[in-house]
Amino acid sequence: MPRLLLILFATLVSGAFAAAQAEWKAAEKIVTYPVSGTTGMALYQSIGENGPVIGNGVRAIAHTTFKLLWSRDYQPRGTACVLASARPSLTITYTLPKPSAALPPAMKAKWDMFLAGIRKHEAVHGQNIRDLVGEIERVSVGLTVENDPGCKKIRDDLQGRLKVLSDARLKKESDFDRLEMSPGGNVHQLILALVNE
């Protein structure tokens, strides 16, 4: 294939992938849980008592979860099966703390800075989820399994690929949280700025 045609083909393929991604958009929701207190320490203690529960019963300051559904079109083609399209429906939910009463002006300023930093941290988790969905789409659309006219083998093949992507995302998330919450990390600094008078 001449070089110009090869470049044109590659441009069309990447353009088609970008267009497919542009067709879906994640829905976002913010839910809050109440915290009480008029000092940084009291608010942080309330977070520890009321924050969302994550693995092993540990409470977090904030948490990002998602619900992902797929509409997939498996098509028999001769003796093979092709995953012709995969359209995601993604909802990302951020759980954040919210004071249950008005804060004194100086404390409100500190709280607003704290919450802005926490939102920024959780936004990284949200982007990681979007990236995961894009990767799933990339490995899904066009997937072909030979000798599968009933489109059964392809589903197992796809699940194996998705597990690899999911495991990689979980590691990325864990590494990010460890870095952010370690001494000197961004979240650690936010907590210190909140609780120190």
Backbone as CSV, one residue per row, in Angstrom:
resi,resn,N_x,N_y,N_z,CA_x,CA_y,CA_z,C_x,C_y,C_z
1,MET,0.853,-1.183,0.000,0.000,0.000,0.000,0.896,1.242,0.000
2,PRO,0.675,2.188,-0.909,1.502,3.396,-0.938,1.419,4.136,0.395
3,ARG,2.511,4.840,0.724,2.624,5.523,2.019,1.470,6.499,2.245
4,LEU,1.075,7.267,1.219,0.002,8.251,1.374,-1.315,7.572,1.741
5,LEU,-1.605,6.436,1.086,-2.830,5.705,1.396,-2.785,5.132,2.812
6,LEU,-1.603,4.679,3.229,-1.440,4.131,4.576,-1.713,5.204,5.629
7,ILE,-1.168,6.403,5.394,-1.401,7.514,6.322,-2.875,7.880,6.348
8,LEU,-3.500,7.925,5.177,-4.919,8.259,5.088,-5.761,7.223,5.829
9,PHE,-5.431,5.942,5.665,-6.163,4.870,6.333,-6.033,5.000,7.850
10,ALA,-4.793,5.243,8.331,-4.567,5.384,9.770,-5.333,6.573,10.328
11,THR,-5.375,7.670,9.567,-6.114,8.861,10.005,-7.600,8.573,10.096
12,LEU,-8.135,7.845,9.111,-9.560,7.503,9.124,-9.910,6.609,10.302
13,VAL,-9.056,5.620,10.578,-9.307,4.702,11.691,-9.281,5.451,13.018
14,SER,-8.251,6.297,13.243,-8.171,7.027,14.506,-9.308,8.028,14.615
15,GLY,-9.702,8.619,13.480,-10.832,9.546,13.490,-12.124,8.841,13.823
16,ALA,-12.303,7.634,13.297,-13.518,6.858,13.581,-13.576,6.488,15.059
17,PHE,-12.402,6.142,15.645,-12.381,5.799,17.076,-12.727,7.021,17.915
18,ALA,-12.154,8.187,17.560,-12.443,9.417,18.312,-13.917,9.770,18.204
19,ALA,-14.489,9.580,17.014,-15.915,9.877,16.820,-16.775,8.934,17.649
20,ALA,-16.383,7.655,17.715,-17.143,6.689,18.523,-17.110,7.086,19.989
21,GLN,-15.931,7.539,20.460,-15.836,7.958,21.853,-16.678,9.196,22.110
22,ALA,-16.722,10.082,21.109,-17.459,11.331,21.297,-18.965,11.099,21.388
23,GLU,-19.438,9.947,20.959,-20.873,9.665,20.964,-21.415,9.433,22.372
24,TRP,-20.570,9.083,23.309,-21.060,8.853,24.669,-20.402,9.841,25.623
25,LYS,-21.127,10.133,26.670,-20.620,11.042,27.693,-21.062,10.510,29.046
26,ALA,-20.144,10.542,29.980,-20.467,10.060,31.322,-21.411,11.022,32.021
27,ALA,-22.375,10.461,32.726,-23.216,11.266,33.622,-22.495,11.326,34.966
28,GLU,-22.576,12.463,35.623,-21.928,12.612,36.923,-22.953,13.002,37.981
29,LYS,-22.775,12.433,39.169,-23.638,12.773,40.300,-22.752,13.061,41.503
30,ILE,-23.191,14.005,42.315,-22.517,14.269,43.588,-23.518,13.999,44.697
31,VAL,-23.132,13.136,45.623,-23.937,12.915,46.823,-23.082,13.355,48.004
32,THR,-23.737,13.838,49.034,-22.997,14.328,50.200,-23.419,13.579,51.455
33,TYR,-22.549,13.607,52.425,-22.883,13.089,53.757,-22.581,14.211,54.748
34,PRO,-23.351,14.297,55.842,-23.198,15.428,56.760,-22.022,15.266,57.715
35,VAL,-21.346,16.375,57.941,-20.317,16.435,58.981,-20.619,17.646,59.856
36,SER,-20.224,17.565,61.113,-20.532,18.644,62.044,-19.267,19.149,62.719
37,GLY,-19.379,20.355,63.260,-18.256,20.961,63.973,-17.993,22.357,63.455
38,THR,-17.282,23.137,64.252,-16.938,24.504,63.839,-15.433,24.710,63.797
39,THR,-14.673,23.664,64.098,-13.211,23.718,63.975,-12.778,22.653,62.977
40,GLY,-11.568,22.835,62.459,-11.060,21.859,61.500,-10.951,20.475,62.095
41,MET,-10.490,20.404,63.344,-10.341,19.095,63.991,-11.699,18.433,64.191
42,ALA,-12.692,19.207,64.614,-14.022,18.638,64.833,-14.622,18.152,63.514
43,LEU,-14.445,18.918,62.458,-14.961,18.504,61.137,-14.270,17.225,60.667
44,TYR,-12.945,17.167,60.878,-12.205,15.978,60.440,-12.611,14.751,61.258
45,GLN,-12.844,14.933,62.541,-13.309,13.810,63.369,-14.693,13.346,62.901
46,SER,-15.536,14.296,62.515,-16.867,13.940,62.014,-16.771,13.183,60.693
47,ILE,-15.804,13.578,59.866,-15.555,12.828,58.621,-15.209,11.374,58.968
48,GLY,-14.348,11.199,59.979,-13.954,9.845,60.395,-15.111,9.013,60.914
49,GLU,-16.118,9.677,61.436,-17.288,8.964,61.970,-18.373,8.732,60.927
50,ASN,-18.436,9.606,59.919,-19.561,9.564,58.977,-19.181,9.322,57.522
51,GLY,-17.896,9.313,57.214,-17.453,9.165,55.822,-17.877,7.841,55.205
52,PRO,-17.829,7.774,53.871,-18.221,6.530,53.198,-17.319,5.366,53.585
53,VAL,-17.923,4.219,53.770,-17.173,3.021,54.139,-16.644,2.360,52.873
54,ILE,-15.330,2.116,52.864,-14.723,1.409,51.727,-14.202,0.070,52.241
55,GLY,-13.306,-0.568,51.544,-12.845,-1.912,51.896,-12.465,-2.083,53.354
56,ASN,-12.783,-3.230,53.916,-12.449,-3.612,55.293,-13.034,-2.661,56.339
57,GLY,-14.156,-2.035,56.025,-14.832,-1.181,56.993,-14.149,0.144,57.261
58,VAL,-13.147,0.495,56.480,-12.425,1.753,56.652,-13.266,2.895,56.093
59,ARG,-13.296,4.007,56.831,-14.031,5.182,56.345,-13.078,6.104,55.591
60,ALA,-13.591,6.681,54.517,-12.800,7.582,53.682,-13.353,8.993,53.794
61,ILE,-12.553,9.962,53.378,-13.015,11.343,53.319,-14.051,11.480,52.209
62,ALA,-13.738,10.874,51.066,-14.605,10.935,49.888,-14.428,9.632,49.120
63,HIS,-15.301,9.421,48.166,-15.250,8.166,47.421,-15.868,8.373,46.041
64,THR,-15.291,7.711,45.053,-15.819,7.768,43.689,-16.193,6.364,43.250
65,THR,-17.439,6.207,42.836,-17.917,4.916,42.347,-18.510,5.124,40.959
66,PHE,-18.780,4.015,40.296,-19.388,4.152,38.971,-20.297,2.977,38.677
67,LYS,-21.252,3.246,37.792,-22.129,2.204,37.262,-21.937,2.207,35.758
68,LEU,-21.573,1.060,35.219,-21.275,0.946,33.791,-22.105,-0.172,33.179
69,LEU,-22.890,0.175,32.195,-23.682,-0.788,31.438,-23.267,-0.693,29.974
70,TRP,-23.377,-1.814,29.286,-22.990,-1.842,27.877,-24.133,-2.356,27.014
71,SER,-24.241,-1.777,25.843,-25.115,-2.309,24.798,-24.176,-2.816,23.710
72,ARG,-24.101,-4.143,23.574,-23.147,-4.744,22.640,-23.885,-5.451,21.503
73,ASP,-23.339,-5.315,20.327,-23.919,-5.935,19.142,-22.968,-7.012,18.620
74,TYR,-23.255,-8.274,18.988,-22.474,-9.412,18.503,-23.105,-9.888,17.199
75,GLN,-22.292,-10.040,16.152,-22.820,-10.442,14.854,-22.103,-11.681,14.323
76,PRO,-22.863,-12.761,14.043,-22.254,-13.912,13.359,-21.900,-13.506,11.930
77,ARG,-20.693,-13.827,11.514,-20.268,-13.548,10.139,-19.574,-14.797,9.625
78,GLY,-20.305,-15.550,8.843,-19.802,-16.841,8.405,-19.684,-17.741,9.622
79,THR,-18.492,-18.300,9.840,-18.281,-19.148,11.011,-17.706,-18.364,12.191
80,ALA,-17.483,-17.069,12.001,-16.898,-16.236,13.058,-17.975,-15.411,13.744
81,CYS,-17.577,-14.766,14.842,-18.447,-13.805,15.522,-17.657,-12.516,15.690
82,VAL,-18.307,-11.404,15.421,-17.674,-10.093,15.517,-18.473,-9.227,16.484
83,LEU,-17.767,-8.536,17.344,-18.412,-7.544,18.204,-18.426,-6.240,17.404
84,ALA,-19.552,-5.985,16.758,-19.647,-4.880,15.806,-19.701,-3.521,16.492
85,SER,-20.331,-3.454,17.654,-20.385,-2.178,18.374,-20.544,-2.445,19.860
86,ALA,-20.098,-1.483,20.645,-20.219,-1.560,22.104,-20.446,-0.142,22.600
87,ARG,-21.656,0.136,23.047,-21.998,1.489,23.486,-22.144,1.503,25.010
88,PRO,-21.320,2.329,25.692,-21.382,2.370,27.151,-22.428,3.354,27.669
89,SER,-22.931,3.050,28.857,-23.744,3.982,29.631,-23.063,4.082,30.994
90,LEU,-22.430,5.219,31.255,-21.573,5.367,32.427,-22.094,6.475,33.338
91,THR,-22.251,6.144,34.615,-22.594,7.140,35.625,-21.525,7.096,36.709
92,ILE,-20.895,8.242,36.945,-19.865,8.372,37.980,-20.478,9.119,39.157
93,THR,-20.323,8.557,40.344,-20.879,9.180,41.544,-19.756,9.541,42.505
94,TYR,-19.716,10.812,42.873,-18.743,11.309,43.847,-19.452,11.503,45.190
95,THR,-18.922,10.910,46.244,-19.461,11.095,47.590,-18.518,12.013,48.352
96,LEU,-19.058,13.145,48.814,-18.237,14.187,49.429,-18.844,14.635,50.758
97,PRO,-18.012,15.145,51.670,-18.541,15.656,52.939,-19.159,17.045,52.764
98,LYS,-20.146,17.334,53.607,-20.789,18.655,53.592,-21.160,19.048,55.017
99,PRO,-20.697,20.217,55.475,-21.063,20.648,56.824,-22.577,20.758,56.973
100,SER,-23.077,20.305,58.113,-24.523,20.312,58.344,-25.020,21.664,58.835
101,ALA,-24.099,22.568,59.173,-24.474,23.915,59.619,-23.469,24.910,59.051
102,ALA,-23.872,26.184,59.039,-22.985,27.234,58.534,-21.718,27.297,59.392
103,LEU,-20.588,27.553,58.737,-19.298,27.639,59.431,-18.917,29.100,59.640
104,PRO,-18.158,29.383,60.699,-17.623,30.740,60.860,-16.796,31.105,59.624
105,PRO,-16.755,32.389,59.251,-16.089,32.802,57.997,-14.672,32.250,57.802
106,ALA,-13.830,32.339,58.825,-12.450,31.854,58.674,-12.421,30.344,58.457
107,MET,-13.281,29.615,59.188,-13.339,28.165,59.038,-13.921,27.793,57.679
108,LYS,-14.899,28.573,57.216,-15.492,28.300,55.898,-14.434,28.428,54.798
109,ALA,-13.565,29.426,54.908,-12.502,29.599,53.913,-11.564,28.389,53.904
110,LYS,-11.220,27.905,55.111,-10.359,26.715,55.191,-11.071,25.488,54.640
111,TRP,-12.359,25.358,54.978,-13.137,24.213,54.494,-13.239,24.228,52.972
112,ASP,-13.499,25.400,52.412,-13.630,25.501,50.952,-12.342,25.080,50.251
113,MET,-11.193,25.454,50.806,-9.909,25.032,50.228,-9.737,23.520,50.355
114,PHE,-10.092,22.995,51.513,-10.008,21.550,51.745,-10.893,20.798,50.745
115,LEU,-12.146,21.229,50.631,-13.083,20.533,49.750,-12.661,20.644,48.283
116,ALA,-12.138,21.791,47.877,-11.671,21.947,46.494,-10.554,20.945,46.197
117,GLY,-9.642,20.755,47.156,-8.565,19.791,46.970,-9.072,18.358,46.907
118,ILE,-10.063,18.052,47.753,-10.640,16.707,47.747,-11.377,16.458,46.432
119,ARG,-12.102,17.467,45.946,-12.791,17.329,44.651,-11.780,17.063,43.533
120,LYS,-10.666,17.769,43.582,-9.617,17.582,42.565,-9.076,16.161,42.612
121,HIS,-8.865,15.658,43.819,-8.393,14.273,43.982,-9.401,13.285,43.389
122,GLU,-10.674,13.462,43.738,-11.702,12.536,43.244,-11.896,12.656,41.736
123,ALA,-11.653,13.854,41.185,-11.774,14.031,39.730,-10.767,13.161,38.980
124,VAL,-9.606,12.918,39.592,-8.623,12.016,38.969,-9.197,10.607,38.891
125,HIS,-9.864,10.180,39.964,-10.508,8.862,39.927,-11.578,8.824,38.830
126,GLY,-12.338,9.907,38.712,-13.362,9.969,37.667,-12.753,9.856,36.279
127,GLN,-11.633,10.545,36.055,-10.972,10.471,34.744,-10.417,9.075,34.497
128,ASN,-9.891,8.438,35.532,-9.393,7.069,35.380,-10.516,6.119,34.948
129,ILE,-11.720,6.362,35.462,-12.869,5.535,35.079,-13.222,5.782,33.619
130,ARG,-13.231,7.056,33.207,-13.498,7.369,31.793,-12.459,6.715,30.883
131,ASP,-11.204,6.777,31.312,-10.129,6.156,30.525,-10.340,4.655,30.405
132,LEU,-10.773,4.026,31.506,-11.050,2.591,31.479,-12.132,2.272,30.452
133,VAL,-13.201,3.053,30.448,-14.295,2.811,29.503,-13.796,2.973,28.066
134,GLY,-12.964,3.969,27.840,-12.380,4.138,26.503,-11.528,2.952,26.090
135,GLU,-10.756,2.419,27.038,-9.930,1.242,26.749,-10.807,0.016,26.474
136,ILE,-11.872,-0.141,27.248,-12.792,-1.261,27.003,-13.375,-1.154,25.604
137,GLU,-13.761,0.041,25.238,-14.319,0.269,23.907,-13.289,-0.076,22.830
138,ARG,-12.048,0.329,23.069,-10.988,0.097,22.088,-10.744,-1.396,21.854
139,VAL,-10.726,-2.194,22.950,-10.448,-3.623,22.777,-11.698,-4.419,22.382
140,SER,-12.870,-3.795,22.511,-14.116,-4.508,22.235,-14.552,-4.418,20.779
141,VAL,-14.666,-3.195,20.293,-15.243,-2.985,18.961,-14.340,-3.591,17.897
142,GLY,-14.915,-4.481,17.118,-14.167,-5.158,16.064,-13.565,-6.483,16.498
143,LEU,-13.668,-6.815,17.782,-13.140,-8.096,18.255,-13.797,-9.232,17.467
144,THR,-12.969,-10.126,16.959,-13.458,-11.229,16.122,-12.923,-12.544,16.662
145,VAL,-13.811,-13.515,16.778,-13.411,-14.857,17.198,-13.868,-15.833,16.113
146,GLU,-12.922,-16.585,15.597,-13.227,-17.561,14.550,-13.890,-18.801,15.151
147,ASN,-14.577,-19.547,14.297,-15.258,-20.784,14.708,-16.189,-20.541,15.895
148,ASP,-16.949,-19.454,15.815,-17.879,-19.100,16.897,-19.180,-18.549,16.299
149,PRO,-19.857,-19.359,15.469,-21.064,-18.838,14.809,-22.192,-18.516,15.786
150,GLY,-22.167,-19.114,16.969,-23.199,-18.837,17.966,-22.845,-17.684,18.898
151,CYS,-21.691,-17.063,18.670,-21.232,-15.914,19.477,-21.194,-16.235,20.968
152,LYS,-20.617,-17.400,21.307,-20.456,-17.767,22.712,-19.006,-17.615,23.174
153,LYS,-18.063,-18.083,22.357,-16.647,-17.991,22.738,-16.189,-16.551,22.884
154,ILE,-16.736,-15.685,22.058,-16.288,-14.290,22.043,-16.531,-13.608,23.388
155,ARG,-17.590,-14.016,24.068,-17.910,-13.395,25.359,-16.845,-13.744,26.402
156,ASP,-16.402,-15.003,26.411,-15.336,-15.408,27.331,-14.032,-14.694,26.987
157,ASP,-13.754,-14.586,25.686,-12.554,-13.898,25.212,-12.566,-12.447,25.704
158,LEU,-13.711,-11.791,25.541,-13.839,-10.388,25.948,-13.663,-10.243,27.454
159,GLN,-14.272,-11.138,28.238,-14.161,-11.037,29.705,-12.709,-11.144,30.159
160,GLY,-11.939,-12.002,29.504,-10.520,-12.128,29.838,-9.768,-10.827,29.591
161,ARG,-10.086,-10.173,28.478,-9.435,-8.897,28.152,-9.846,-7.807,29.140
162,LEU,-11.124,-7.815,29.521,-11.630,-6.789,30.428,-11.038,-6.939,31.826
163,LYS,-10.792,-8.174,32.251,-10.192,-8.385,33.572,-8.795,-7.765,33.636
164,VAL,-8.041,-7.903,32.560,-6.696,-7.308,32.516,-6.788,-5.791,32.670
165,LEU,-7.741,-5.175,31.954,-7.909,-3.726,32.031,-8.364,-3.298,33.425
166,SER,-9.298,-4.047,34.001,-9.819,-3.720,35.320,-8.736,-3.832,36.393
167,ASP,-7.945,-4.891,36.318,-6.856,-5.074,37.284,-5.851,-3.932,37.189
168,ALA,-5.550,-3.500,35.965,-4.599,-2.400,35.764,-5.153,-1.104,36.344
169,ARG,-6.459,-0.871,36.182,-7.066,0.347,36.735,-7.023,0.322,38.265
170,LEU,-7.339,-0.819,38.861,-7.323,-0.920,40.322,-5.926,-0.644,40.888
171,LYS,-4.899,-1.138,40.201,-3.533,-0.877,40.650,-3.204,0.609,40.523
172,LYS,-3.611,1.198,39.404,-3.365,2.624,39.189,-4.040,3.462,40.273
173,GLU,-5.280,3.105,40.603,-6.024,3.821,41.637,-5.342,3.670,42.995
174,SER,-4.929,2.462,43.313,-4.281,2.189,44.595,-2.966,2.953,44.714
175,ASP,-2.175,2.954,43.641,-0.893,3.669,43.654,-1.123,5.173,43.829
176,PHE,-2.144,5.705,43.153,-2.459,7.133,43.250,-2.865,7.497,44.679
177,ASP,-3.766,6.718,45.270,-4.205,6.994,46.638,-3.048,6.904,47.624
178,ARG,-2.199,5.910,47.442,-1.061,5.745,48.353,-0.159,6.978,48.291
179,LEU,0.097,7.474,47.082,0.946,8.648,46.906,0.290,9.892,47.508
180,GLU,-0.994,10.086,47.244,-1.707,11.280,47.707,-1.850,11.315,49.229
181,MET,-1.974,10.145,49.850,-2.240,10.093,51.289,-0.997,9.851,52.133
182,SER,0.123,9.626,51.489,1.363,9.425,52.238,1.814,10.757,52.836
183,PRO,2.676,10.738,53.859,3.162,11.990,54.449,3.731,12.910,53.362
184,GLY,3.220,14.126,53.332,3.645,15.083,52.312,2.814,15.047,51.045
185,GLY,1.971,14.022,50.892,1.115,13.923,49.712,0.017,14.977,49.732
186,ASN,-0.638,15.162,48.611,-1.642,16.224,48.480,-2.773,16.110,49.497
187,VAL,-3.348,14.921,49.657,-4.458,14.766,50.593,-3.968,14.947,52.026
188,HIS,-2.792,14.428,52.331,-2.211,14.612,53.656,-2.041,16.099,53.964
189,GLN,-1.574,16.865,52.978,-1.393,18.314,53.165,-2.737,19.015,53.368
190,LEU,-3.767,18.560,52.660,-5.101,19.141,52.820,-5.624,18.925,54.241
191,ILE,-5.402,17.733,54.753,-5.865,17.422,56.116,-5.127,18.299,57.136
192,LEU,-3.812,18.408,56.978,-3.038,19.240,57.911,-3.494,20.688,57.872
193,ALA,-3.746,21.200,56.677,-4.190,22.595,56.546,-5.560,22.799,57.189
194,LEU,-6.406,21.758,57.163,-7.727,21.864,57.758,-7.675,21.835,59.281
195,VAL,-6.899,20.921,59.827,-6.955,20.697,61.286,-6.025,21.618,62.081
196,ASN,-4.971,22.125,61.430,-4.052,22.990,62.182,-4.632,24.383,62.365
197,GLU,-4.622,24.836,63.582,-5.191,26.175,63.882,-4.175,27.252,63.550
